[in-house]
Amino acid sequence: MRTLNVELKDRSYSIHIGSGLLSHSKLLTERFKQRRAAVITNETIAQLYLERLVTALGEQGVETVRIIIPDGEAYKNSHTLNAIFDGLIENRCERGTPIIALGGGVVGDIAGFAAAVYQRGVPFFQVPTTLLAQVDSSVGGKTAINHPFGKNMIGAFYQPRAVIADTDTLETLPQRELAAGLAEVIKYGLIRDYAFLNWIEANAERLIGRDPEALAYAIELSCRTKADVVELDEREHGLRAHLNFGHTFGHAIEAGTGYGTWLHGEAVAAGMVLAAQLSQRMGYLSTTDVARISALLTRVGLPIDAPDLGAARYLELMAHDKKVEGGRLQLILLEKLGTAFVTEAPGAALHGVLEQLTVHA
């Protein structure tokens, strides 16, 4: 087991990464203040891992309330959130009853938001079961639900008490979901760690082939990078925005095509290519750099061609992005491979990148 710490003073917590951790429930229960917990998961993960976790918790004398939600980004909304509240209230969950998110990014985000606001905040634990959740969404305390006008528009910063990433759960992950998680892994190399980017390129086949050692290393490096950034800028006043490289375009793709049509990591991959192309138009990246990014994403099975929503529709959706300040859209671009920066969206260059989608459609 590898353990990392996220140092946030009284909100500090540990990230545990390793094989068989679902059965090591003491990693969770040692932080419980009562012998009762609510596990929130989806229909797919419930069939695979819920009983294992519930049994392990029972061995520690913990009674479990089960709340099962539909599977998919399309259900990350206020209706599902209210269904979670119904389950918590009907089962008389108290302010001290911990909520455990067992699942991928959707489960973690919506369960975390429920924990943040139920009775003004209850203890929250992340047990991520997808690669994307293990390397990104389970760490850092961002919780949210989607709105028809934009992704993650309603949410809160709410740190978990612990993150337990059992790498065995990746064995049942569909290949498409595995690739989607690798989009976030590649992002860390692009924005902050050029040496890690080189490592990913050298080990791409091991990663898509689910080599346990390669995946564990990628998860650890990704979590360490994110933890370092969150420690410096917990509430995204500056540096943490770099973690959204490709996400402004990606969120527009998800909203514009209908939530769930593109997986989050797939949309981010295509969004990173658009951001790289914009970085090139502004004179930062070379055509070789952009081709290198596209080639790596393609090698791991990710899409690099964004859908043609029309430039006007992209701009409309991006105008709802959370990084809009004073009515001006802020974008994360690359100064060079391994170094990101935030800039006000350059109008002409941005239009050019979006209009080329129609040309090549």
Beta strands, then each sheet from edge to edge (+ up, - down):
strand 1: 2-6
strand 2: 13-18
strand 3: 36-42
strand 4: 63-69
strand 5: 99-103
strand 6: 124-128
strand 7: 142-147
strand 8: 150-157
strand 9: 162-166
strand 10: 324-325
strand 11: 328-336
strand 12: 339-344
sheet 1: 1+ 2- 9- 6- 5- 3- 4-
sheet 2: 7+ 8-
sheet 3: 10+ 11- 12+
end
